[in-house]
Amino acid sequence: MRASSPVKTVDRLVNVLDCFSPERPTWSLAELSARLALPKSTLHRFLASLETHRILRRDPADKRWRLGYRLVTWGERAAESTGLHHVARPVMRDLATRTGETVVLTVYQDQQVVCIGKVETSHSVRLKLDVGMRHPPHAGASSKVLMAYLPKEEIQAIIRDKGLPRLCTNTITDPGALWAELAHIRERGYADSVEETDVGAWGVATPVYGHNGDVAAAIGIVGPSLRFSDELARQYVAFCRDAARRISAALGAGSDS
């Protein structure tokens, strides 16, 4: 059965949006045409329509296409509508007040880690983290803690399909070292990182469990290295664990999770 025109339009919209990622945030018309195997004239009309609705935007300087600001609004609404975000939000605010640092809530999705919630620090010096941003799962505390609890076959598929690209000074790029790190995270019940994703950035994170006992999300604290110390890291891990327990309990996880 041939798909109807509206269905084709939705499929095309999803295919276009899926081209954009942190690693490839901009595309030219020619690049998108080649990637999607669509004629330039057809694609240009479609992109122009998306620009009208602020779903995409074309930079007037370099003529390259980027995601539009309307997607930010949709992402925030989607995050607010999820039970996880609703439950976690007050706990995240408490954690941000307690530590004075930015608190993030992340989930694993399609071989990437997605930030679905954030409470910003009150400090003027802060890290840029946006809700909806996607990250490779092998770098950063929140990403690694989610990867650590994936099935072995899923971890192998990530390494095979995505590789372990170096994002910053301390990114783990060796598969053997990554497997050892993930095992260490499971033993400790938390992850930490220093300059694995960004220069001058550190983070700690712990897993959040769902009602079925599986890891549903990660809650983490991130900040600039100028406010980092080993003693603070230990305190923040304890605070994250307490926050994760509260969220897990609200999601219906058992006391042994």
NORMO-V597317 format. One line per field, one symbol per residue. ss: DSSP state (2 for helix, 1 for strand, 0 for the rest). A space follows every 50 residues. Layout:
ss->???
//
This chain:
ss->00002222222222222000000000102222222200022222222222 22000111000000111002222222222220222222222222222220 01111111100111111110000000000000011000002222222200 02222222222200000000000022222222222222001111000000 11111111100000111111111122200222222222222222222222 0000000
//
